[in-house]
Amino acid sequence: MGRHVWQWGIVLVLAATCGAGARAGQGTIVCSKEPIDPANPQNLTRSFQAGDSIYGLMQPRQTWRELYGDKAKEQAMLLLMWTLDGQPKVGGYITVVKPAYIDSKTLVFDVAPALARMTAYRDPGVEYDQHRGIKKGACQFTLELSQLKPGKHTVEFCILDFGEKHVVGSFDIEGQDYSAYAKLHEQIKADVTGARTLPAAQKTDKAMEDEMRKLLLNAGWPNVLRLNIVDKDWWIDREAGGDSPVKSRHMDAAAACKDKDGKCYYRVCTFHQQRQVGGGFGALELTHQGIPVPIPEENIPK
């Protein structure tokens, strides 16, 4: 919620033009086979062999706060788009939450890091979107690299902000066997899952939480270990947007469950209340169950 969801209709087209060369006013994305020191970038390269470690550094022309203005008061949401051999891949937001990073003219990010040297991807000051259970950033990158066919391939990146590209960059990778990235992907995914926590509660309403739990159990959930309402307030749904009549309101909650095989996961579920003819809203309804996201049981608050 709160993300610029409506951009997704255009970003896949624009992603195809990320481009490698920065134009006037654009920053750059550089890469290396070694972790990059933002204050002193060295050993930079645009050429990699299959199996190489890959680390990235974004270098915008201004600080992220200067680029995003009022939108970056508390966090900077960077829409990272990328292509592989000119074909758009599913991009996602990198949310910078650490103030020092928002006020910086750099941002370190891991593409295919050696697990022992993976620091940027573990940094709590930077958060990544997920898509179909795969966390964006290194987890997604290594999965895509592992599926490459023998030969030479080109990866292009850009940070897109309503049609404006704040940073752009690319690298080439070549080889006959990309299977090393499959193992790395599994290692990173396990590392990410081990550190994963339930999305934090933004609203406390015991009666509503109990009602949500009942709806989930009625929908076939074996149990609900924990439920956090992750929206601060209701979102209003209108017939055709703008000032048209209100048809319903909705709210999201992250609910954790232990499956029959003993594994735990959570889903971000949506609950609606339909607007009644005489005014007010009707009973709470479970309208959407998100994809299951694995989570260690010990990371679920009791």
C-alpha contacts under 8 A as a table, 3 or more apart, distances in Angstrom:
res1	aa1	res2	aa2	distance
1	M	231	D	7.77
2	G	5	V	7.96
4	H	7	Q	5.83
5	V	8	W	5.91
6	W	9	G	6.36
7	Q	10	I	5.75
7	Q	11	V	6.18
7	Q	162	F	7.21
8	W	11	V	5.20
8	W	12	L	6.93
9	G	12	L	7.05
10	I	13	V	5.57
10	I	14	L	6.37
11	V	14	L	4.95
11	V	15	A	5.71
11	V	81	M	7.59
11	V	160	L	7.93
12	L	15	A	5.09
12	L	16	A	6.87
12	L	88	P	6.06
12	L	89	K	7.82
12	L	90	V	7.74
13	V	16	A	5.75
13	V	17	T	7.70
13	V	88	P	7.79
14	L	17	T	5.52
14	L	18	C	6.97
14	L	163	G	7.34
15	A	18	C	5.26
15	A	81	M	5.68
15	A	82	W	6.08
15	A	83	T	6.60
15	A	88	P	5.87
15	A	158	C	7.60
16	A	19	G	7.90
16	A	82	W	7.77
16	A	83	T	6.32
16	A	86	G	5.96
16	A	87	Q	6.53
16	A	88	P	5.70
18	C	81	M	7.62
18	C	82	W	7.04
18	C	83	T	7.62
18	C	156	E	6.27
18	C	157	F	6.01
18	C	158	C	5.34
18	C	165	K	7.74
18	C	168	V	6.38
18	C	169	G	7.84
19	G	22	A	7.74
19	G	156	E	6.33
19	G	157	F	7.46
19	G	158	C	7.69
19	G	168	V	6.45
19	G	169	G	6.75
19	G	170	S	7.38
20	A	156	E	6.30
20	A	157	F	7.62
20	A	168	V	5.88
20	A	169	G	4.41
20	A	170	S	4.99
21	G	28	T	7.89
21	G	168	V	6.80
21	G	169	G	6.54
22	A	25	G	7.98
22	A	26	Q	5.41
22	A	27	G	6.25
22	A	28	T	6.03
22	A	167	V	7.18
22	A	168	V	5.92
22	A	169	G	7.38
23	R	26	Q	5.38
25	G	61	R	6.61
25	G	166	H	7.87
26	Q	60	P	6.77
26	Q	61	R	6.37
26	Q	165	K	6.65
26	Q	166	H	5.22
26	Q	167	V	5.48
26	Q	168	V	7.28
27	G	58	M	7.52
27	G	59	Q	5.38
27	G	60	P	4.02
27	G	61	R	5.04
27	G	166	H	5.73
27	G	167	V	4.15
27	G	168	V	6.47
28	T	58	M	6.04
28	T	59	Q	5.18
28	T	60	P	6.32
28	T	167	V	4.69
28	T	168	V	4.92
28	T	169	G	5.65
29	I	56	G	6.76
29	I	57	L	5.57
29	I	58	M	4.47
29	I	59	Q	6.04
29	I	157	F	7.46
29	I	158	C	7.85
29	I	167	V	6.14
29	I	168	V	5.46
29	I	169	G	4.45
29	I	170	S	7.25
30	V	44	L	6.68
30	V	45	T	7.43
30	V	46	R	7.68
30	V	56	G	5.68
30	V	57	L	5.35
30	V	58	M	6.62
30	V	59	Q	7.88
30	V	169	G	6.31
30	V	170	S	7.55
31	C	36	I	7.97
31	C	44	L	5.57
31	C	45	T	5.80
31	C	46	R	6.51
31	C	54	I	6.72
31	C	55	Y	5.45
31	C	56	G	4.37
31	C	57	L	6.32
31	C	171	F	7.45
32	S	35	P	6.95
32	S	36	I	6.90
32	S	42	Q	7.83
32	S	43	N	6.08
32	S	44	L	4.60
32	S	45	T	5.39
32	S	46	R	7.62
32	S	54	I	5.85
32	S	55	Y	5.31
32	S	56	G	6.54
33	K	43	N	7.59
33	K	44	L	7.63
33	K	45	T	7.66
33	K	48	F	7.80
33	K	52	D	6.61
33	K	53	S	5.22
33	K	54	I	4.93
33	K	55	Y	6.14
34	E	43	N	7.48
34	E	53	S	7.11
34	E	54	I	7.04
34	E	55	Y	6.39
35	P	55	Y	5.69
35	P	56	G	7.91
35	P	117	R	7.40
36	I	40	N	7.75
36	I	41	P	5.60
36	I	42	Q	6.90
36	I	55	Y	6.82
36	I	56	G	7.14
36	I	57	L	6.91
36	I	108	V	7.37
37	D	40	N	5.27
37	D	41	P	5.26
37	D	42	Q	7.58
38	P	41	P	5.66
38	P	57	L	7.11
38	P	106	T	6.52
38	P	107	L	7.60
38	P	108	V	7.04
41	P	44	L	7.13
45	T	48	F	7.70
45	T	171	F	7.71
46	R	170	S	6.80
46	R	171	F	4.31
46	R	172	D	5.93
47	S	171	F	5.91
47	S	172	D	4.97
47	S	173	I	5.89
48	F	52	D	6.30
48	F	54	I	7.95
48	F	171	F	7.48
48	F	172	D	6.12
48	F	173	I	4.54
48	F	174	E	6.44
49	Q	52	D	5.63
49	Q	173	I	5.36
49	Q	174	E	4.98
49	Q	175	G	5.74
50	A	173	I	6.30
50	A	174	E	5.69
50	A	175	G	4.89
50	A	176	Q	7.30
50	A	177	D	6.46
50	A	178	Y	5.42
50	A	180	A	7.84
51	G	177	D	7.97
51	G	178	Y	6.32
51	G	179	S	7.83
51	G	180	A	5.51
51	G	181	Y	6.50
52	D	112	A	7.90
53	S	111	V	7.98
53	S	112	A	5.34
53	S	113	P	5.11
53	S	114	A	5.96
54	I	110	D	6.95
54	I	111	V	5.37
54	I	112	A	4.74
54	I	113	P	5.64
55	Y	108	V	7.99
55	Y	109	F	6.55
55	Y	110	D	4.84
55	Y	111	V	5.33
55	Y	112	A	6.54
55	Y	113	P	6.19
56	G	108	V	6.02
56	G	109	F	5.16
56	G	110	D	5.77
56	G	111	V	6.41
57	L	106	T	6.79
57	L	107	L	5.74
57	L	108	V	4.50
57	L	109	F	5.96
58	M	106	T	5.30
58	M	107	L	5.01
58	M	108	V	6.30
58	M	109	F	7.69
58	M	167	V	6.76
59	Q	105	K	5.87
59	Q	106	T	4.67
59	Q	107	L	6.89
59	Q	167	V	6.83
60	P	63	T	6.75
60	P	64	W	7.52
60	P	105	K	5.56
60	P	106	T	6.39
60	P	166	H	6.18
60	P	167	V	5.69
61	R	105	K	6.78
61	R	166	H	7.80
62	Q	66	E	6.06
62	Q	67	L	6.30
62	Q	105	K	5.66
63	T	66	E	5.16
63	T	67	L	6.30
63	T	102	I	6.72
63	T	103	D	5.30
63	T	104	S	4.95
63	T	105	K	4.39
63	T	106	T	7.56
64	W	67	L	5.00
64	W	68	Y	6.05
64	W	72	A	7.45
64	W	76	A	6.79
64	W	101	Y	7.94
64	W	102	I	5.18
64	W	103	D	6.12
64	W	104	S	6.55
64	W	105	K	6.70
65	R	68	Y	5.31
65	R	69	G	5.49
65	R	70	D	7.87
65	R	72	A	5.38
65	R	73	K	7.35
65	R	76	A	7.15
65	R	102	I	5.50
65	R	103	D	5.70
66	E	69	G	5.34
66	E	103	D	7.90
67	L	166	H	7.99
68	Y	71	K	5.51
68	Y	72	A	5.58
68	Y	76	A	7.09
69	G	72	A	5.73
69	G	73	K	7.36
70	D	73	K	5.51
71	K	74	E	7.84
71	K	75	Q	7.46
71	K	76	A	6.85
72	A	75	Q	4.87
72	A	76	A	4.58
72	A	77	M	7.56
72	A	102	I	7.35
73	K	76	A	7.67
74	E	97	V	6.74
74	E	99	P	7.48
75	Q	95	T	6.58
75	Q	96	V	5.50
75	Q	97	V	4.64
75	Q	98	K	7.43
75	Q	99	P	7.58
75	Q	102	I	7.09
76	A	95	T	5.65
76	A	96	V	5.01
76	A	97	V	6.69
76	A	102	I	6.39
77	M	93	Y	6.04
77	M	94	I	5.87
77	M	95	T	4.40
77	M	96	V	6.30
78	L	93	Y	5.36
78	L	94	I	5.05
78	L	95	T	6.05
78	L	96	V	7.60
78	L	159	I	6.22
78	L	160	L	7.32
78	L	161	D	7.52
79	L	91	G	7.15
79	L	92	G	5.63
79	L	93	Y	4.44
79	L	94	I	6.33
79	L	159	I	5.41
79	L	160	L	5.45
79	L	161	D	6.73
80	L	91	G	5.63
80	L	92	G	5.59
80	L	93	Y	5.96
80	L	94	I	6.79
80	L	157	F	7.06
80	L	158	C	5.88
80	L	159	I	4.64
80	L	160	L	6.42
81	M	88	P	7.82
81	M	89	K	7.37
81	M	90	V	7.24
81	M	91	G	4.49
81	M	92	G	6.79
81	M	157	F	5.90
81	M	158	C	5.46
81	M	159	I	6.21
81	M	160	L	6.79
82	W	88	P	6.11
82	W	89	K	5.85
82	W	90	V	7.57
82	W	91	G	6.33
82	W	155	V	7.09
82	W	156	E	5.41
82	W	157	F	4.41
82	W	158	C	6.34
83	T	86	G	5.31
83	T	87	Q	5.08
83	T	88	P	4.27
83	T	89	K	5.40
83	T	155	V	5.75
83	T	156	E	5.25
83	T	157	F	6.73
84	L	87	Q	5.18
84	L	88	P	6.52
84	L	89	K	6.91
84	L	153	H	7.19
84	L	154	T	5.85
84	L	155	V	4.73
84	L	156	E	6.67
85	D	153	H	5.81
85	D	154	T	5.00
85	D	155	V	6.32
86	G	154	T	7.61
86	G	155	V	7.82
86	G	156	E	7.84
91	G	136	K	7.68
92	G	128	Y	7.48
92	G	129	D	5.71
92	G	130	Q	7.60
92	G	136	K	6.55
93	Y	128	Y	6.12
93	Y	129	D	5.53
94	I	126	V	6.74
94	I	127	E	5.73
94	I	128	Y	4.81
94	I	129	D	6.66
95	T	126	V	5.68
95	T	127	E	4.98
95	T	128	Y	6.30
96	V	101	Y	6.78
96	V	102	I	6.41
96	V	125	G	6.13
96	V	126	V	4.62
96	V	127	E	6.45
97	V	101	Y	7.56
97	V	102	I	7.23
97	V	125	G	5.22
97	V	126	V	5.92
97	V	127	E	7.53
98	K	101	Y	5.42
98	K	102	I	6.48
98	K	125	G	4.60
98	K	126	V	7.08
99	P	102	I	5.03
99	P	103	D	6.29
100	A	103	D	5.19
100	A	104	S	6.30
101	Y	104	S	4.96
101	Y	106	T	7.61
101	Y	107	L	7.01
101	Y	125	G	7.71
104	S	107	L	7.44
108	V	120	A	6.17
109	F	120	A	5.44
109	F	121	Y	6.54
109	F	137	G	7.75
110	D	113	P	5.75
110	D	118	M	7.00
110	D	119	T	7.92
110	D	120	A	6.00
110	D	121	Y	5.92
110	D	137	G	6.99
110	D	138	A	5.67
111	V	137	G	6.54
111	V	138	A	4.71
111	V	141	F	6.08
111	V	142	T	7.26
112	A	138	A	5.67
112	A	141	F	6.85
112	A	142	T	5.81
112	A	181	Y	7.66
112	A	184	L	7.77
113	P	117	R	6.46
113	P	118	M	5.45
113	P	138	A	7.45
114	A	117	R	5.29
114	A	118	M	6.04
114	A	184	L	7.68
115	L	118	M	5.13
115	L	184	L	7.48
115	L	187	Q	7.22
115	L	188	I	6.82
118	M	121	Y	6.23
118	M	122	R	6.95
119	T	122	R	5.28
119	T	123	D	6.25
120	A	123	D	5.11
121	Y	126	V	7.79
121	Y	137	G	7.54
121	Y	138	A	7.06
122	R	192	V	7.90
123	D	126	V	5.85
124	P	127	E	6.76
128	Y	135	K	6.52
128	Y	136	K	5.65
128	Y	137	G	6.83
129	D	135	K	6.01
129	D	136	K	5.52
130	Q	133	G	6.03
130	Q	134	I	5.35
130	Q	135	K	4.18
130	Q	136	K	5.48
131	H	134	I	5.25
131	H	135	K	6.41
131	H	136	K	7.11
132	R	291	I	6.36
133	G	291	I	6.71
133	G	292	P	6.89
133	G	293	V	5.53
133	G	294	P	7.94
134	I	139	C	6.74
134	I	140	Q	6.28
135	K	138	A	7.96
135	K	139	C	5.79
135	K	140	Q	6.27
136	K	139	C	6.08
136	K	140	Q	5.16
136	K	141	F	7.57
137	G	140	Q	5.58
137	G	141	F	6.00
138	A	141	F	4.92
138	A	142	T	5.92
138	A	185	H	7.90
138	A	188	I	7.63
139	C	142	T	5.63
139	C	143	L	6.44
139	C	185	H	5.78
139	C	188	I	6.09
139	C	189	K	6.11
140	Q	143	L	5.16
140	Q	144	E	6.33
140	Q	185	H	7.87
141	F	144	E	5.28
141	F	145	L	6.16
142	T	145	L	4.98
142	T	146	S	6.00
142	T	181	Y	5.35
142	T	182	A	6.78
142	T	184	L	6.86
142	T	185	H	5.20
143	L	146	S	5.23
143	L	147	Q	6.78
143	L	181	Y	6.86
143	L	182	A	6.23
143	L	185	H	5.71
144	E	147	Q	5.43
144	E	148	L	6.96
145	L	148	L	5.45
145	L	178	Y	6.69
145	L	181	Y	6.25
145	L	182	A	7.92
146	S	178	Y	5.16
146	S	179	S	5.33
146	S	180	A	6.97
146	S	181	Y	4.71
146	S	182	A	4.88
147	Q	178	Y	7.05
147	Q	179	S	7.65
147	Q	182	A	7.92
148	L	178	Y	6.31
149	K	176	Q	7.40
149	K	177	D	7.67
149	K	178	Y	7.50
150	P	174	E	7.56
150	P	175	G	5.77
150	P	176	Q	4.17
150	P	177	D	6.14
150	P	178	Y	7.52
151	G	174	E	5.48
151	G	175	G	5.43
151	G	176	Q	6.01
152	K	172	D	6.94
152	K	173	I	5.69
152	K	174	E	4.11
152	K	175	G	6.57
153	H	172	D	5.63
153	H	173	I	5.34
153	H	174	E	6.22
154	T	170	S	7.10
154	T	171	F	5.87
154	T	172	D	4.45
154	T	173	I	6.39
155	V	170	S	5.41
155	V	171	F	5.44
155	V	172	D	6.30
155	V	173	I	7.99
156	E	168	V	7.55
156	E	169	G	5.83
156	E	170	S	4.14
156	E	171	F	6.68
157	F	168	V	5.58
157	F	169	G	5.30
157	F	170	S	5.90
158	C	165	K	6.23
158	C	166	H	7.26
158	C	167	V	5.44
158	C	168	V	4.29
158	C	169	G	6.55
159	I	165	K	5.50
159	I	166	H	5.55
159	I	167	V	5.44
159	I	168	V	6.77
160	L	163	G	6.10
160	L	164	E	5.62
160	L	165	K	4.64
160	L	166	H	6.46
160	L	167	V	7.96
161	D	164	E	5.01
161	D	165	K	6.22
161	D	166	H	7.24
165	K	168	V	6.89
175	G	178	Y	7.08
177	D	180	A	7.63
178	Y	181	Y	6.03
178	Y	182	A	7.67
179	S	182	A	5.24
179	S	183	K	7.10
180	A	183	K	5.51
180	A	184	L	6.41
181	Y	184	L	4.81
181	Y	185	H	5.85
182	A	185	H	5.06
182	A	186	E	6.44
183	K	186	E	5.24
183	K	187	Q	6.32
184	L	187	Q	5.02
184	L	188	I	6.12
185	H	188	I	5.17
185	H	189	K	5.99
186	E	189	K	5.04
186	E	190	A	6.10
187	Q	190	A	5.24
187	Q	191	D	6.19
188	I	191	D	4.93
188	I	192	V	6.05
189	K	192	V	5.07
189	K	193	T	6.06
190	A	193	T	5.11
190	A	194	G	6.12
191	D	194	G	5.23
191	D	195	A	6.59
192	V	195	A	5.33
192	V	196	R	6.08
193	T	196	R	4.98
193	T	294	P	6.51
193	T	295	I	5.84
193	T	296	P	7.05
194	G	295	I	7.08
194	G	296	P	6.22
195	A	299	N	7.87
196	R	295	I	5.92
196	R	296	P	7.41
196	R	299	N	7.11
197	T	295	I	6.74
197	T	299	N	5.50
197	T	300	I	6.62
198	L	254	A	7.11
198	L	256	A	7.59
198	L	266	Y	7.31
198	L	295	I	7.73
198	L	299	N	7.34
198	L	300	I	6.27
198	L	301	P	7.98
199	P	228	N	7.24
199	P	230	V	6.90
199	P	254	A	6.44
200	A	228	N	6.52
200	A	229	I	7.94
200	A	230	V	6.38
201	A	204	T	7.14
201	A	228	N	4.65
201	A	229	I	5.13
201	A	230	V	4.89
201	A	231	D	7.62
202	Q	228	N	7.65
202	Q	229	I	6.06
202	Q	230	V	4.90
202	Q	231	D	5.50
202	Q	232	K	4.97
203	K	228	N	7.82
203	K	229	I	5.60
203	K	230	V	6.66
203	K	231	D	6.45
203	K	232	K	5.16
203	K	233	D	7.36
204	T	229	I	7.00
205	D	208	M	5.43
205	D	209	E	6.10
206	K	209	E	5.05
206	K	210	D	6.16
207	A	210	D	5.23
207	A	211	E	6.32
208	M	211	E	5.00
208	M	212	M	6.15
209	E	212	M	5.07
209	E	213	R	6.19
209	E	227	L	6.89
209	E	228	N	7.72
209	E	229	I	7.38
210	D	213	R	5.08
210	D	214	K	6.33
211	E	214	K	5.19
211	E	215	L	6.39
211	E	284	L	7.72
212	M	215	L	5.15
212	M	216	L	6.32
212	M	271	F	7.73
212	M	284	L	7.87
212	M	286	L	7.67
213	R	216	L	5.17
213	R	217	L	6.26
213	R	224	V	6.64
213	R	227	L	7.45
214	K	217	L	5.14
214	K	218	N	6.09
215	L	218	N	5.03
215	L	219	A	6.16
215	L	285	E	7.40
215	L	286	L	6.38
216	L	219	A	4.95
216	L	220	G	6.67
216	L	221	W	5.73
216	L	224	V	7.77
216	L	286	L	7.42
217	L	220	G	5.29
217	L	221	W	4.71
217	L	222	P	6.63
217	L	223	N	6.56
217	L	224	V	7.55
218	N	221	W	7.16
221	W	224	V	7.18
221	W	257	C	7.58
222	P	257	C	7.43
222	P	258	K	7.45
222	P	259	D	6.87
222	P	260	K	7.71
223	N	257	C	5.74
223	N	258	K	6.75
224	V	227	L	7.06
224	V	255	A	6.56
224	V	256	A	5.79
224	V	257	C	4.88
224	V	258	K	7.57
225	L	255	A	7.46
225	L	256	A	5.39
225	L	257	C	5.30
225	L	258	K	7.19
225	L	300	I	7.79
225	L	302	K	7.55
226	R	255	A	5.74
226	R	256	A	5.21
226	R	257	C	7.36
226	R	300	I	7.10
226	R	301	P	7.02
226	R	302	K	7.00
227	L	253	A	6.59
227	L	254	A	5.67
227	L	255	A	4.29
227	L	256	A	6.36
228	N	253	A	5.43
228	N	254	A	5.23
228	N	255	A	6.44
229	I	232	K	7.79
229	I	251	M	7.68
229	I	252	D	6.12
229	I	253	A	4.10
229	I	254	A	6.36
230	V	251	M	7.92
230	V	252	D	5.79
230	V	253	A	5.15
230	V	254	A	6.55
231	D	234	W	7.17
231	D	251	M	6.10
231	D	252	D	5.89
231	D	253	A	7.26
233	D	251	M	7.13
234	W	249	R	6.06
234	W	250	H	5.60
234	W	251	M	5.37
235	W	249	R	5.38
235	W	250	H	5.22
235	W	251	M	6.28
236	I	246	V	6.91
236	I	248	S	6.29
236	I	249	R	4.43
236	I	250	H	6.65
237	D	241	G	7.52
237	D	246	V	5.88
237	D	247	K	5.81
237	D	248	S	5.13
237	D	249	R	5.39
237	D	250	H	7.51
238	R	241	G	5.11
238	R	242	G	7.44
238	R	243	D	7.62
238	R	244	S	5.88
238	R	245	P	5.59
238	R	246	V	4.28
238	R	247	K	5.24
238	R	248	S	6.98
239	E	244	S	5.88
239	E	245	P	5.80
239	E	246	V	6.23
239	E	247	K	5.85
240	A	244	S	5.97
240	A	245	P	7.99
241	G	244	S	5.92
246	V	249	R	7.99
246	V	275	R	6.86
247	K	274	Q	6.21
247	K	275	R	5.18
248	S	272	H	6.74
248	S	273	Q	5.59
248	S	274	Q	4.25
248	S	275	R	4.86
248	S	281	F	7.37
249	R	272	H	5.65
249	R	273	Q	5.48
249	R	274	Q	6.64
249	R	275	R	7.59
250	H	270	T	6.71
250	H	271	F	5.45
250	H	272	H	4.25
250	H	273	Q	6.31
251	M	270	T	5.79
251	M	271	F	5.43
251	M	272	H	6.64
252	D	268	V	6.50
252	D	269	C	5.51
252	D	270	T	4.47
252	D	271	F	6.22
253	A	268	V	5.56
253	A	269	C	5.38
253	A	270	T	6.54
253	A	271	F	7.92
254	A	266	Y	6.43
254	A	267	R	5.61
254	A	268	V	4.27
254	A	269	C	6.18
255	A	266	Y	5.28
255	A	267	R	5.57
255	A	268	V	6.42
255	A	269	C	7.26
256	A	264	C	7.04
256	A	265	Y	5.66
256	A	266	Y	4.04
256	A	267	R	6.66
256	A	300	I	7.43
257	C	264	C	5.62
257	C	265	Y	5.68
257	C	266	Y	6.06
258	K	261	D	7.93
258	K	262	G	5.84
258	K	263	K	5.61
258	K	264	C	4.31
258	K	265	Y	6.62
259	D	262	G	5.38
259	D	263	K	5.52
259	D	264	C	6.10
259	D	265	Y	7.81
260	K	263	K	7.45
263	K	294	P	7.67
263	K	296	P	7.81
263	K	297	E	7.77
264	C	294	P	5.99
264	C	295	I	5.64
264	C	296	P	6.26
264	C	297	E	5.88
265	Y	292	P	5.67
265	Y	293	V	5.06
265	Y	294	P	4.14
265	Y	295	I	5.02
265	Y	296	P	7.73
266	Y	292	P	5.51
266	Y	293	V	5.24
266	Y	294	P	6.60
266	Y	295	I	6.97
267	R	289	Q	6.43
267	R	290	G	4.95
267	R	291	I	5.73
267	R	292	P	5.02
267	R	293	V	6.27
268	V	289	Q	6.50
268	V	290	G	5.02
268	V	291	I	7.48
269	C	286	L	7.51
269	C	287	T	7.74
269	C	288	H	5.50
269	C	289	Q	4.50
269	C	290	G	5.49
270	T	286	L	6.25
270	T	287	T	5.74
270	T	288	H	5.00
270	T	289	Q	6.60
271	F	284	L	6.42
271	F	285	E	5.37
271	F	286	L	4.61
271	F	287	T	5.57
271	F	288	H	7.11
272	H	284	L	5.73
272	H	285	E	5.16
272	H	286	L	6.52
272	H	287	T	6.40
273	Q	281	F	5.73
273	Q	282	G	5.37
273	Q	283	A	5.78
273	Q	284	L	4.96
273	Q	285	E	6.23
274	Q	281	F	5.53
274	Q	282	G	5.35
274	Q	283	A	7.42
275	R	279	G	6.73
275	R	280	G	6.07
275	R	281	F	4.51
275	R	282	G	6.30
276	Q	279	G	5.20
276	Q	280	G	5.79
276	Q	281	F	5.41
276	Q	282	G	6.17
286	L	289	Q	7.77
295	I	299	N	6.90
295	I	300	I	7.66
296	P	299	N	5.38
296	P	300	I	7.13
297	E	300	I	5.43
298	E	301	P	7.62
